Amino acid sequence: MRPFDGDHLVDELLTKRIYYDTEKYELATEREWHVLKLEKVSPDHVTWFDPPDGAGMRTVETNSYRIRRQVGR
């Protein structure tokens, strides 16, 4: 299976106003997200979110991997 490409999806939505994908994906997690505004951000914009406890995180620059744990737990 190919990896999910969020940038491609957003580019298609912004240019064509529609996105159609025939690829089959395996459900890995299930969360509900609400998109409030769809727009391109500058390449130097830093986005961040705090993943939940127990989530696996990989740092692309160093190819390091760790399991997130909140401090004090």
PDB file of N, H, CA, C and O in Angstrom:
ATOM      1  N   MET A   1       0.836  -1.187   0.000  1.00  0.00           N
ATOM      2  CA  MET A   1       0.000   0.000   0.000  1.00  0.00           C
ATOM      3  C   MET A   1       0.882   1.252   0.000  1.00  0.00           C
ATOM      4  O   MET A   1       1.940   1.276   0.629  1.00  0.00           O
ATOM      5  N   ARG A   2       0.443   2.273  -0.701  1.00  0.00           N
ATOM      6  H   ARG A   2      -0.417   2.254  -1.212  1.00  0.00           H
ATOM      7  CA  ARG A   2       1.220   3.501  -0.754  1.00  0.00           C
ATOM      8  C   ARG A   2       0.947   4.355   0.486  1.00  0.00           C
ATOM      9  O   ARG A   2      -0.126   4.257   1.081  1.00  0.00           O
ATOM     10  N   PRO A   3       1.906   5.185   0.874  1.00  0.00           N
ATOM     11  CA  PRO A   3       1.665   6.056   2.027  1.00  0.00           C
ATOM     12  C   PRO A   3       0.683   7.160   1.685  1.00  0.00           C
ATOM     13  O   PRO A   3       0.552   7.541   0.522  1.00  0.00           O
ATOM     14  N   PHE A   4       0.007   7.664   2.674  1.00  0.00           N
ATOM     15  H   PHE A   4       0.114   7.354   3.618  1.00  0.00           H
ATOM     16  CA  PHE A   4      -0.949   8.747   2.507  1.00  0.00           C
ATOM     17  C   PHE A   4      -0.203  10.046   2.246  1.00  0.00           C
ATOM     18  O   PHE A   4       0.731  10.368   2.981  1.00  0.00           O
ATOM     19  N   ASP A   5      -0.583  10.797   1.228  1.00  0.00           N
ATOM     20  H   ASP A   5      -1.342  10.535   0.631  1.00  0.00           H
ATOM     21  CA  ASP A   5       0.069  12.054   0.870  1.00  0.00           C
ATOM     22  C   ASP A   5      -0.907  13.206   1.066  1.00  0.00           C
ATOM     23  O   ASP A   5      -1.670  13.542   0.161  1.00  0.00           O
ATOM     24  N   GLY A   6      -0.880  13.804   2.243  1.00  0.00           N
ATOM     25  H   GLY A   6      -0.260  13.531   2.978  1.00  0.00           H
ATOM     26  CA  GLY A   6      -1.790  14.893   2.569  1.00  0.00           C
ATOM     27  C   GLY A   6      -1.575  16.127   1.708  1.00  0.00           C
ATOM     28  O   GLY A   6      -2.536  16.815   1.364  1.00  0.00           O
ATOM     29  N   ASP A   7      -0.314  16.422   1.351  1.00  0.00           N
ATOM     30  H   ASP A   7       0.467  15.864   1.630  1.00  0.00           H
ATOM     31  CA  ASP A   7      -0.035  17.588   0.506  1.00  0.00           C
ATOM     32  C   ASP A   7      -0.702  17.445  -0.857  1.00  0.00           C
ATOM     33  O   ASP A   7      -1.264  18.407  -1.378  1.00  0.00           O
ATOM     34  N   HIS A   8      -0.640  16.252  -1.432  1.00  0.00           N
ATOM     35  H   HIS A   8      -0.183  15.470  -1.008  1.00  0.00           H
ATOM     36  CA  HIS A   8      -1.268  16.017  -2.739  1.00  0.00           C
ATOM     37  C   HIS A   8      -2.793  16.201  -2.638  1.00  0.00           C
ATOM     38  O   HIS A   8      -3.412  16.805  -3.515  1.00  0.00           O
ATOM     39  N   LEU A   9      -3.371  15.686  -1.586  1.00  0.00           N
ATOM     40  H   LEU A   9      -2.869  15.195  -0.874  1.00  0.00           H
ATOM     41  CA  LEU A   9      -4.812  15.819  -1.392  1.00  0.00           C
ATOM     42  C   LEU A   9      -5.226  17.285  -1.325  1.00  0.00           C
ATOM     43  O   LEU A   9      -6.187  17.688  -1.980  1.00  0.00           O
ATOM     44  N   VAL A  10      -4.507  18.087  -0.536  1.00  0.00           N
ATOM     45  H   VAL A  10      -3.726  17.760  -0.004  1.00  0.00           H
ATOM     46  CA  VAL A  10      -4.840  19.507  -0.396  1.00  0.00           C
ATOM     47  C   VAL A  10      -4.630  20.245  -1.714  1.00  0.00           C
ATOM     48  O   VAL A  10      -5.450  21.085  -2.085  1.00  0.00           O
ATOM     49  N   ASP A  11      -3.549  19.946  -2.425  1.00  0.00           N
ATOM     50  H   ASP A  11      -2.883  19.263  -2.125  1.00  0.00           H
ATOM     51  CA  ASP A  11      -3.303  20.590  -3.726  1.00  0.00           C
ATOM     52  C   ASP A  11      -4.453  20.314  -4.693  1.00  0.00           C
ATOM     53  O   ASP A  11      -4.910  21.218  -5.391  1.00  0.00           O
ATOM     54  N   GLU A  12      -4.917  19.069  -4.732  1.00  0.00           N
ATOM     55  H   GLU A  12      -4.545  18.334  -4.164  1.00  0.00           H
ATOM     56  CA  GLU A  12      -6.034  18.703  -5.614  1.00  0.00           C
ATOM     57  C   GLU A  12      -7.305  19.460  -5.218  1.00  0.00           C
ATOM     58  O   GLU A  12      -8.027  19.962  -6.079  1.00  0.00           O
ATOM     59  N   LEU A  13      -7.568  19.539  -3.934  1.00  0.00           N
ATOM     60  H   LEU A  13      -6.982  19.131  -3.234  1.00  0.00           H
ATOM     61  CA  LEU A  13      -8.764  20.241  -3.464  1.00  0.00           C
ATOM     62  C   LEU A  13      -8.708  21.734  -3.802  1.00  0.00           C
ATOM     63  O   LEU A  13      -9.714  22.330  -4.187  1.00  0.00           O
ATOM     64  N   LEU A  14      -7.524  22.327  -3.654  1.00  0.00           N
ATOM     65  H   LEU A  14      -6.707  21.843  -3.341  1.00  0.00           H
ATOM     66  CA  LEU A  14      -7.400  23.756  -3.926  1.00  0.00           C
ATOM     67  C   LEU A  14      -7.492  24.065  -5.421  1.00  0.00           C
ATOM     68  O   LEU A  14      -8.059  25.091  -5.797  1.00  0.00           O
ATOM     69  N   THR A  15      -6.949  23.205  -6.276  1.00  0.00           N
ATOM     70  H   THR A  15      -6.488  22.372  -5.971  1.00  0.00           H
ATOM     71  CA  THR A  15      -6.956  23.498  -7.710  1.00  0.00           C
ATOM     72  C   THR A  15      -8.223  23.015  -8.402  1.00  0.00           C
ATOM     73  O   THR A  15      -8.781  23.729  -9.235  1.00  0.00           O
ATOM     74  N   LYS A  16      -8.684  21.810  -8.071  1.00  0.00           N
ATOM     75  H   LYS A  16      -8.230  21.229  -7.395  1.00  0.00           H
ATOM     76  CA  LYS A  16      -9.833  21.224  -8.776  1.00  0.00           C
ATOM     77  C   LYS A  16     -11.133  21.311  -7.991  1.00  0.00           C
ATOM     78  O   LYS A  16     -12.209  21.086  -8.547  1.00  0.00           O
ATOM     79  N   ARG A  17     -11.045  21.639  -6.689  1.00  0.00           N
ATOM     80  H   ARG A  17     -10.171  21.822  -6.237  1.00  0.00           H
ATOM     81  CA  ARG A  17     -12.204  21.690  -5.788  1.00  0.00           C
ATOM     82  C   ARG A  17     -12.831  20.312  -5.565  1.00  0.00           C
ATOM     83  O   ARG A  17     -13.940  20.210  -5.042  1.00  0.00           O
ATOM     84  N   ILE A  18     -12.120  19.256  -5.964  1.00  0.00           N
ATOM     85  H   ILE A  18     -11.219  19.339  -6.390  1.00  0.00           H
ATOM     86  CA  ILE A  18     -12.604  17.884  -5.764  1.00  0.00           C
ATOM     87  C   ILE A  18     -11.394  16.954  -5.673  1.00  0.00           C
ATOM     88  O   ILE A  18     -10.357  17.209  -6.286  1.00  0.00           O
ATOM     89  N   TYR A  19     -11.535  15.894  -4.917  1.00  0.00           N
ATOM     90  H   TYR A  19     -12.377  15.687  -4.419  1.00  0.00           H
ATOM     91  CA  TYR A  19     -10.466  14.898  -4.823  1.00  0.00           C
ATOM     92  C   TYR A  19     -11.099  13.518  -4.890  1.00  0.00           C
ATOM     93  O   TYR A  19     -12.001  13.199  -4.114  1.00  0.00           O
ATOM     94  N   TYR A  20     -10.625  12.709  -5.816  1.00  0.00           N
ATOM     95  H   TYR A  20      -9.893  12.969  -6.446  1.00  0.00           H
ATOM     96  CA  TYR A  20     -11.148  11.358  -5.978  1.00  0.00           C
ATOM     97  C   TYR A  20      -9.980  10.388  -5.956  1.00  0.00           C
ATOM     98  O   TYR A  20      -9.048  10.523  -6.748  1.00  0.00           O
ATOM     99  N   ASP A  21     -10.020   9.428  -5.073  1.00  0.00           N
ATOM    100  H   ASP A  21     -10.778   9.319  -4.430  1.00  0.00           H
ATOM    101  CA  ASP A  21      -8.926   8.476  -4.911  1.00  0.00           C
ATOM    102  C   ASP A  21      -9.490   7.059  -4.973  1.00  0.00           C
ATOM    103  O   ASP A  21     -10.397   6.708  -4.218  1.00  0.00           O
ATOM    104  N   THR A  22      -8.950   6.260  -5.870  1.00  0.00           N
ATOM    105  H   THR A  22      -8.213   6.545  -6.483  1.00  0.00           H
ATOM    106  CA  THR A  22      -9.428   4.877  -6.013  1.00  0.00           C
ATOM    107  C   THR A  22      -8.569   3.891  -5.224  1.00  0.00           C
ATOM    108  O   THR A  22      -8.869   2.698  -5.177  1.00  0.00           O
ATOM    109  N   GLU A  23      -7.509   4.389  -4.609  1.00  0.00           N
ATOM    110  H   GLU A  23      -7.266   5.358  -4.647  1.00  0.00           H
ATOM    111  CA  GLU A  23      -6.619   3.522  -3.821  1.00  0.00           C
ATOM    112  C   GLU A  23      -7.347   3.002  -2.583  1.00  0.00           C
ATOM    113  O   GLU A  23      -8.155   3.720  -1.995  1.00  0.00           O
ATOM    114  N   LYS A  24      -7.068   1.765  -2.186  1.00  0.00           N
ATOM    115  H   LYS A  24      -6.412   1.182  -2.664  1.00  0.00           H
ATOM    116  CA  LYS A  24      -7.641   1.210  -0.960  1.00  0.00           C
ATOM    117  C   LYS A  24      -6.632   1.384   0.163  1.00  0.00           C
ATOM    118  O   LYS A  24      -5.438   1.140  -0.013  1.00  0.00           O
ATOM    119  N   TYR A  25      -7.124   1.805   1.310  1.00  0.00           N
ATOM    120  H   TYR A  25      -8.094   2.003   1.453  1.00  0.00           H
ATOM    121  CA  TYR A  25      -6.270   2.032   2.468  1.00  0.00           C
ATOM    122  C   TYR A  25      -6.710   1.144   3.624  1.00  0.00           C
ATOM    123  O   TYR A  25      -7.886   0.795   3.733  1.00  0.00           O
ATOM    124  N   GLU A  26      -5.783   0.788   4.466  1.00  0.00           N
ATOM    125  H   GLU A  26      -4.829   1.071   4.377  1.00  0.00           H
ATOM    126  CA  GLU A  26      -6.078   0.031   5.671  1.00  0.00           C
ATOM    127  C   GLU A  26      -6.250   1.021   6.816  1.00  0.00           C
ATOM    128  O   GLU A  26      -5.388   1.875   7.023  1.00  0.00           O
ATOM    129  N   LEU A  27      -7.343   0.922   7.559  1.00  0.00           N
ATOM    130  H   LEU A  27      -8.043   0.229   7.390  1.00  0.00           H
ATOM    131  CA  LEU A  27      -7.600   1.821   8.670  1.00  0.00           C
ATOM    132  C   LEU A  27      -6.607   1.552   9.789  1.00  0.00           C
ATOM    133  O   LEU A  27      -6.547   0.443  10.319  1.00  0.00           O
ATOM    134  N   ALA A  28      -5.828   2.565  10.148  1.00  0.00           N
ATOM    135  H   ALA A  28      -5.876   3.467   9.718  1.00  0.00           H
ATOM    136  CA  ALA A  28      -4.840   2.418  11.205  1.00  0.00           C
ATOM    137  C   ALA A  28      -5.343   3.029  12.512  1.00  0.00           C
ATOM    138  O   ALA A  28      -5.160   2.450  13.583  1.00  0.00           O
ATOM    139  N   THR A  29      -5.971   4.186  12.423  1.00  0.00           N
ATOM    140  H   THR A  29      -6.120   4.656  11.553  1.00  0.00           H
ATOM    141  CA  THR A  29      -6.544   4.845  13.591  1.00  0.00           C
ATOM    142  C   THR A  29      -7.872   5.468  13.182  1.00  0.00           C
ATOM    143  O   THR A  29      -8.173   5.606  11.996  1.00  0.00           O
ATOM    144  N   GLU A  30      -8.636   5.830  14.157  1.00  0.00           N
ATOM    145  H   GLU A  30      -8.391   5.718  15.120  1.00  0.00           H
ATOM    146  CA  GLU A  30      -9.926   6.441  13.851  1.00  0.00           C
ATOM    147  C   GLU A  30     -10.116   7.660  14.739  1.00  0.00           C
ATOM    148  O   GLU A  30     -10.195   7.545  15.962  1.00  0.00           O
ATOM    149  N   ARG A  31     -10.188   8.831  14.111  1.00  0.00           N
ATOM    150  H   ARG A  31     -10.123   8.924  13.117  1.00  0.00           H
ATOM    151  CA  ARG A  31     -10.430  10.088  14.809  1.00  0.00           C
ATOM    152  C   ARG A  31     -11.328  10.942  13.952  1.00  0.00           C
ATOM    153  O   ARG A  31     -11.360  10.792  12.731  1.00  0.00           O
ATOM    154  N   GLU A  32     -12.051  11.829  14.578  1.00  0.00           N
ATOM    155  H   GLU A  32     -12.025  11.951  15.570  1.00  0.00           H
ATOM    156  CA  GLU A  32     -12.901  12.748  13.828  1.00  0.00           C
ATOM    157  C   GLU A  32     -12.227  14.115  13.794  1.00  0.00           C
ATOM    158  O   GLU A  32     -11.869  14.668  14.834  1.00  0.00           O
ATOM    159  N   TRP A  33     -12.059  14.652  12.591  1.00  0.00           N
ATOM    160  H   TRP A  33     -12.349  14.203  11.746  1.00  0.00           H
ATOM    161  CA  TRP A  33     -11.445  15.964  12.409  1.00  0.00           C
ATOM    162  C   TRP A  33     -12.433  16.869  11.693  1.00  0.00           C
ATOM    163  O   TRP A  33     -13.211  16.410  10.857  1.00  0.00           O
ATOM    164  N   HIS A  34     -12.403  18.131  12.016  1.00  0.00           N
ATOM    165  H   HIS A  34     -11.771  18.504  12.695  1.00  0.00           H
ATOM    166  CA  HIS A  34     -13.238  19.128  11.355  1.00  0.00           C
ATOM    167  C   HIS A  34     -12.321  20.160  10.705  1.00  0.00           C
ATOM    168  O   HIS A  34     -11.541  20.819  11.393  1.00  0.00           O
ATOM    169  N   VAL A  35     -12.411  20.302   9.400  1.00  0.00           N
ATOM    170  H   VAL A  35     -13.044  19.767   8.841  1.00  0.00           H
ATOM    171  CA  VAL A  35     -11.622  21.295   8.690  1.00  0.00           C
ATOM    172  C   VAL A  35     -12.398  22.604   8.725  1.00  0.00           C
ATOM    173  O   VAL A  35     -13.519  22.693   8.223  1.00  0.00           O
ATOM    174  N   LEU A  36     -11.778  23.622   9.331  1.00  0.00           N
ATOM    175  H   LEU A  36     -10.868  23.549   9.738  1.00  0.00           H
ATOM    176  CA  LEU A  36     -12.442  24.912   9.455  1.00  0.00           C
ATOM    177  C   LEU A  36     -12.073  25.855   8.322  1.00  0.00           C
ATOM    178  O   LEU A  36     -12.876  26.699   7.924  1.00  0.00           O
ATOM    179  N   LYS A  37     -10.853  25.712   7.799  1.00  0.00           N
ATOM    180  H   LYS A  37     -10.200  25.026   8.122  1.00  0.00           H
ATOM    181  CA  LYS A  37     -10.399  26.587   6.732  1.00  0.00           C
ATOM    182  C   LYS A  37      -9.334  25.854   5.927  1.00  0.00           C
ATOM    183  O   LYS A  37      -8.421  25.263   6.503  1.00  0.00           O
ATOM    184  N   LEU A  38      -9.442  25.886   4.612  1.00  0.00           N
ATOM    185  H   LEU A  38     -10.184  26.367   4.145  1.00  0.00           H
ATOM    186  CA  LEU A  38      -8.493  25.201   3.745  1.00  0.00           C
ATOM    187  C   LEU A  38      -7.730  26.243   2.942  1.00  0.00           C
ATOM    188  O   LEU A  38      -8.292  26.907   2.071  1.00  0.00           O
ATOM    189  N   GLU A  39      -6.441  26.377   3.246  1.00  0.00           N
ATOM    190  H   GLU A  39      -5.985  25.838   3.954  1.00  0.00           H
ATOM    191  CA  GLU A  39      -5.609  27.326   2.524  1.00  0.00           C
ATOM    192  C   GLU A  39      -4.151  26.894   2.608  1.00  0.00           C
ATOM    193  O   GLU A  39      -3.758  26.181   3.531  1.00  0.00           O
ATOM    194  N   LYS A  40      -3.350  27.333   1.633  1.00  0.00           N
ATOM    195  H   LYS A  40      -3.669  27.913   0.883  1.00  0.00           H
ATOM    196  CA  LYS A  40      -1.925  27.025   1.657  1.00  0.00           C
ATOM    197  C   LYS A  40      -1.243  27.885   2.712  1.00  0.00           C
ATOM    198  O   LYS A  40      -1.634  29.029   2.948  1.00  0.00           O
ATOM    199  N   VAL A  41      -0.223  27.322   3.340  1.00  0.00           N
ATOM    200  H   VAL A  41       0.095  26.393   3.149  1.00  0.00           H
ATOM    201  CA  VAL A  41       0.584  28.076   4.288  1.00  0.00           C
ATOM    202  C   VAL A  41       1.977  28.233   3.696  1.00  0.00           C
ATOM    203  O   VAL A  41       2.362  27.482   2.800  1.00  0.00           O
ATOM    204  N   SER A  42       2.722  29.195   4.187  1.00  0.00           N
ATOM    205  H   SER A  42       2.409  29.805   4.915  1.00  0.00           H
ATOM    206  CA  SER A  42       4.070  29.422   3.665  1.00  0.00           C
ATOM    207  C   SER A  42       4.953  28.231   4.013  1.00  0.00           C
ATOM    208  O   SER A  42       4.721  27.572   5.027  1.00  0.00           O
ATOM    209  N   PRO A  43       5.966  27.941   3.188  1.00  0.00           N
ATOM    210  CA  PRO A  43       6.837  26.784   3.423  1.00  0.00           C
ATOM    211  C   PRO A  43       7.586  26.837   4.751  1.00  0.00           C
ATOM    212  O   PRO A  43       7.967  25.794   5.281  1.00  0.00           O
ATOM    213  N   ASP A  44       7.802  28.033   5.296  1.00  0.00           N
ATOM    214  H   ASP A  44       7.492  28.880   4.865  1.00  0.00           H
ATOM    215  CA  ASP A  44       8.538  28.137   6.560  1.00  0.00           C
ATOM    216  C   ASP A  44       7.613  28.108   7.786  1.00  0.00           C
ATOM    217  O   ASP A  44       8.082  28.249   8.915  1.00  0.00           O
ATOM    218  N   HIS A  45       6.314  27.928   7.569  1.00  0.00           N
ATOM    219  H   HIS A  45       5.933  27.814   6.651  1.00  0.00           H
ATOM    220  CA  HIS A  45       5.348  27.853   8.664  1.00  0.00           C
ATOM    221  C   HIS A  45       5.555  26.566   9.452  1.00  0.00           C
ATOM    222  O   HIS A  45       5.642  25.485   8.870  1.00  0.00           O
ATOM    223  N   VAL A  46       5.632  26.681  10.760  1.00  0.00           N
ATOM    224  H   VAL A  46       5.562  27.560  11.233  1.00  0.00           H
ATOM    225  CA  VAL A  46       5.835  25.517  11.622  1.00  0.00           C
ATOM    226  C   VAL A  46       4.484  25.098  12.199  1.00  0.00           C
ATOM    227  O   VAL A  46       3.836  25.869  12.908  1.00  0.00           O
ATOM    228  N   THR A  47       4.069  23.883  11.893  1.00  0.00           N
ATOM    229  H   THR A  47       4.595  23.256  11.317  1.00  0.00           H
ATOM    230  CA  THR A  47       2.833  23.353  12.465  1.00  0.00           C
ATOM    231  C   THR A  47       3.191  22.297  13.499  1.00  0.00           C
ATOM    232  O   THR A  47       4.161  21.560  13.327  1.00  0.00           O
ATOM    233  N   TRP A  48       2.433  22.224  14.543  1.00  0.00           N
ATOM    234  H   TRP A  48       1.645  22.824  14.683  1.00  0.00           H
ATOM    235  CA  TRP A  48       2.717  21.255  15.593  1.00  0.00           C
ATOM    236  C   TRP A  48       1.430  20.860  16.291  1.00  0.00           C
ATOM    237  O   TRP A  48       0.520  21.675  16.443  1.00  0.00           O
ATOM    238  N   PHE A  49       1.359  19.631  16.706  1.00  0.00           N
ATOM    239  H   PHE A  49       2.098  18.969  16.583  1.00  0.00           H
ATOM    240  CA  PHE A  49       0.267  19.174  17.541  1.00  0.00           C
ATOM    241  C   PHE A  49       0.849  18.194  18.534  1.00  0.00           C
ATOM    242  O   PHE A  49       1.870  17.564  18.260  1.00  0.00           O
ATOM    243  N   ASP A  50       0.220  18.060  19.671  1.00  0.00           N
ATOM    244  H   ASP A  50      -0.610  18.572  19.893  1.00  0.00           H
ATOM    245  CA  ASP A  50       0.677  17.116  20.689  1.00  0.00           C
ATOM    246  C   ASP A  50      -0.024  15.791  20.484  1.00  0.00           C
ATOM    247  O   ASP A  50      -1.237  15.702  20.675  1.00  0.00           O
ATOM    248  N   PRO A  51       0.711  14.755  20.098  1.00  0.00           N
ATOM    249  CA  PRO A  51       0.096  13.445  19.921  1.00  0.00           C
ATOM    250  C   PRO A  51      -0.298  12.857  21.276  1.00  0.00           C
ATOM    251  O   PRO A  51       0.272  13.236  22.299  1.00  0.00           O
ATOM    252  N   PRO A  52      -1.249  11.949  21.297  1.00  0.00           N
ATOM    253  CA  PRO A  52      -1.678  11.351  22.565  1.00  0.00           C
ATOM    254  C   PRO A  52      -0.610  10.432  23.153  1.00  0.00           C
ATOM    255  O   PRO A  52       0.284   9.970  22.444  1.00  0.00           O
ATOM    256  N   ASP A  53      -0.714  10.174  24.448  1.00  0.00           N
ATOM    257  H   ASP A  53      -1.440  10.549  25.024  1.00  0.00           H
ATOM    258  CA  ASP A  53       0.195   9.233  25.107  1.00  0.00           C
ATOM    259  C   ASP A  53       0.183   7.893  24.393  1.00  0.00           C
ATOM    260  O   ASP A  53      -0.871   7.413  23.976  1.00  0.00           O
ATOM    261  N   GLY A  54       1.336   7.304  24.256  1.00  0.00           N
ATOM    262  H   GLY A  54       2.192   7.694  24.595  1.00  0.00           H
ATOM    263  CA  GLY A  54       1.444   5.998  23.626  1.00  0.00           C
ATOM    264  C   GLY A  54       1.630   6.059  22.128  1.00  0.00           C
ATOM    265  O   GLY A  54       1.849   5.028  21.492  1.00  0.00           O
ATOM    266  N   ALA A  55       1.545   7.257  21.544  1.00  0.00           N
ATOM    267  H   ALA A  55       1.366   8.094  22.061  1.00  0.00           H
ATOM    268  CA  ALA A  55       1.714   7.391  20.093  1.00  0.00           C
ATOM    269  C   ALA A  55       3.186   7.240  19.736  1.00  0.00           C
ATOM    270  O   ALA A  55       4.059   7.757  20.434  1.00  0.00           O
ATOM    271  N   GLY A  56       3.453   6.533  18.652  1.00  0.00           N
ATOM    272  H   GLY A  56       2.744   6.114  18.086  1.00  0.00           H
ATOM    273  CA  GLY A  56       4.813   6.412  18.148  1.00  0.00           C
ATOM    274  C   GLY A  56       5.162   7.642  17.340  1.00  0.00           C
ATOM    275  O   GLY A  56       4.370   8.081  16.505  1.00  0.00           O
ATOM    276  N   MET A  57       6.346   8.211  17.575  1.00  0.00           N
ATOM    277  H   MET A  57       6.989   7.854  18.253  1.00  0.00           H
ATOM    278  CA  MET A  57       6.756   9.415  16.863  1.00  0.00           C
ATOM    279  C   MET A  57       8.131   9.199  16.238  1.00  0.00           C
ATOM    280  O   MET A  57       9.062   8.737  16.898  1.00  0.00           O
ATOM    281  N   ARG A  58       8.241   9.538  14.962  1.00  0.00           N
ATOM    282  H   ARG A  58       7.484   9.912  14.426  1.00  0.00           H
ATOM    283  CA  ARG A  58       9.526   9.427  14.270  1.00  0.00           C
ATOM    284  C   ARG A  58       9.975  10.819  13.868  1.00  0.00           C
ATOM    285  O   ARG A  58       9.206  11.583  13.286  1.00  0.00           O
ATOM    286  N   THR A  59      11.238  11.152  14.183  1.00  0.00           N
ATOM    287  H   THR A  59      11.862  10.531  14.657  1.00  0.00           H
ATOM    288  CA  THR A  59      11.835  12.415  13.763  1.00  0.00           C
ATOM    289  C   THR A  59      12.519  12.170  12.431  1.00  0.00           C
ATOM    290  O   THR A  59      13.481  11.406  12.352  1.00  0.00           O
ATOM    291  N   VAL A  60      12.031  12.811  11.394  1.00  0.00           N
ATOM    292  H   VAL A  60      11.249  13.432  11.458  1.00  0.00           H
ATOM    293  CA  VAL A  60      12.508  12.564  10.033  1.00  0.00           C
ATOM    294  C   VAL A  60      13.982  12.937   9.893  1.00  0.00           C
ATOM    295  O   VAL A  60      14.756  12.201   9.280  1.00  0.00           O
ATOM    296  N   GLU A  61      14.370  14.082  10.460  1.00  0.00           N
ATOM    297  H   GLU A  61      13.741  14.680  10.958  1.00  0.00           H
ATOM    298  CA  GLU A  61      15.737  14.559  10.293  1.00  0.00           C
ATOM    299  C   GLU A  61      16.770  13.577  10.834  1.00  0.00           C
ATOM    300  O   GLU A  61      17.828  13.402  10.229  1.00  0.00           O
ATOM    301  N   THR A  62      16.481  12.934  11.965  1.00  0.00           N
ATOM    302  H   THR A  62      15.622  13.076  12.457  1.00  0.00           H
ATOM    303  CA  THR A  62      17.448  12.023  12.589  1.00  0.00           C
ATOM    304  C   THR A  62      17.037  10.558  12.458  1.00  0.00           C
ATOM    305  O   THR A  62      17.785   9.664  12.853  1.00  0.00           O
ATOM    306  N   ASN A  63      15.851  10.314  11.902  1.00  0.00           N
ATOM    307  H   ASN A  63      15.244  11.041  11.581  1.00  0.00           H
ATOM    308  CA  ASN A  63      15.293   8.964  11.774  1.00  0.00           C
ATOM    309  C   ASN A  63      15.201   8.254  13.131  1.00  0.00           C
ATOM    310  O   ASN A  63      15.310   7.030  13.211  1.00  0.00           O
ATOM    311  N   SER A  64      14.999   9.042  14.196  1.00  0.00           N
ATOM    312  H   SER A  64      14.910  10.036  14.131  1.00  0.00           H
ATOM    313  CA  SER A  64      14.847   8.451  15.528  1.00  0.00           C
ATOM    314  C   SER A  64      13.365   8.188  15.795  1.00  0.00           C
ATOM    315  O   SER A  64      12.497   8.838  15.212  1.00  0.00           O
ATOM    316  N   TYR A  65      13.088   7.238  16.672  1.00  0.00           N
ATOM    317  H   TYR A  65      13.793   6.710  17.145  1.00  0.00           H
ATOM    318  CA  TYR A  65      11.722   6.824  16.970  1.00  0.00           C
ATOM    319  C   TYR A  65      11.555   6.756  18.473  1.00  0.00           C
ATOM    320  O   TYR A  65      12.445   6.277  19.176  1.00  0.00           O
ATOM    321  N   ARG A  66      10.413   7.234  18.980  1.00  0.00           N
ATOM    322  H   ARG A  66       9.690   7.623  18.409  1.00  0.00           H
ATOM    323  CA  ARG A  66      10.137   7.129  20.417  1.00  0.00           C
ATOM    324  C   ARG A  66       8.640   7.028  20.639  1.00  0.00           C
ATOM    325  O   ARG A  66       7.847   7.367  19.760  1.00  0.00           O
ATOM    326  N   ILE A  67       8.261   6.565  21.808  1.00  0.00           N
ATOM    327  H   ILE A  67       8.905   6.289  22.522  1.00  0.00           H
ATOM    328  CA  ILE A  67       6.864   6.480  22.228  1.00  0.00           C
ATOM    329  C   ILE A  67       6.600   7.680  23.142  1.00  0.00           C
ATOM    330  O   ILE A  67       7.334   7.906  24.104  1.00  0.00           O
ATOM    331  N   ARG A  68       5.557   8.442  22.838  1.00  0.00           N
ATOM    332  H   ARG A  68       4.960   8.259  22.057  1.00  0.00           H
ATOM    333  CA  ARG A  68       5.280   9.643  23.614  1.00  0.00           C
ATOM    334  C   ARG A  68       4.699   9.281  24.976  1.00  0.00           C
ATOM    335  O   ARG A  68       3.786   8.463  25.087  1.00  0.00           O
ATOM    336  N   ARG A  69       5.244   9.902  25.989  1.00  0.00           N
ATOM    337  H   ARG A  69       5.986  10.567  25.899  1.00  0.00           H
ATOM    338  CA  ARG A  69       4.739   9.780  27.352  1.00  0.00           C
ATOM    339  C   ARG A  69       4.687  11.170  27.965  1.00  0.00           C
ATOM    340  O   ARG A  69       5.643  11.937  27.847  1.00  0.00           O
ATOM    341  N   GLN A  70       3.581  11.500  28.617  1.00  0.00           N
ATOM    342  H   GLN A  70       2.805  10.877  28.712  1.00  0.00           H
ATOM    343  CA  GLN A  70       3.505  12.795  29.299  1.00  0.00           C
ATOM    344  C   GLN A  70       4.395  12.780  30.532  1.00  0.00           C
ATOM    345  O   GLN A  70       4.525  11.757  31.204  1.00  0.00           O
ATOM    346  N   VAL A  71       5.002  13.920  30.823  1.00  0.00           N
ATOM    347  H   VAL A  71       4.896  14.751  30.278  1.00  0.00           H
ATOM    348  CA  VAL A  71       5.850  14.053  32.000  1.00  0.00           C
ATOM    349  C   VAL A  71       5.003  13.874  33.244  1.00  0.00           C
ATOM    350  O   VAL A  71       3.907  14.428  33.328  1.00  0.00           O
ATOM    351  N   GLY A  72       5.486  13.116  34.203  1.00  0.00           N
ATOM    352  H   GLY A  72       6.377  12.666  34.135  1.00  0.00           H
ATOM    353  CA  GLY A  72       4.777  12.921  35.444  1.00  0.00           C
ATOM    354  C   GLY A  72       3.894  11.685  35.477  1.00  0.00           C
ATOM    355  O   GLY A  72       3.202  11.442  36.466  1.00  0.00           O
ATOM    356  N   ARG A  73       3.910  10.917  34.427  1.00  0.00           N
ATOM    357  H   ARG A  73       4.471  11.113  33.624  1.00  0.00           H
ATOM    358  CA  ARG A  73       3.088   9.700  34.389  1.00  0.00           C
ATOM    359  C   ARG A  73       3.941   8.481  34.537  1.00  0.00           C
ATOM    360  O   ARG A  73       3.427   7.363  34.529  1.00  0.00           O
TER     361      ARG A  73
END
